[in-house]
């Protein structure tokens, strides 16, 4: 069984609520490069964070959902 990533926050650091509200901006090309590498190498952190929700622009969302409909299903 693969080990699971666990994150711990000290009491004297930010509360978990503050941590969840923080936003980070990243270029899509950097994000996709990192994500593609994680998929190729089957990185554990990718599986650990699979249930996380992400926020994206409506444009990107529309492109991704259209791509998902048009792209043939992969087995």
Secondary structure, DSSP 8 states (H G I E B T S, - for coil): ----------TTS--HHHHHH------HHHHHHHHHHHHHTT-HHHHHTTT------HHHHHHHHHHHHHS----
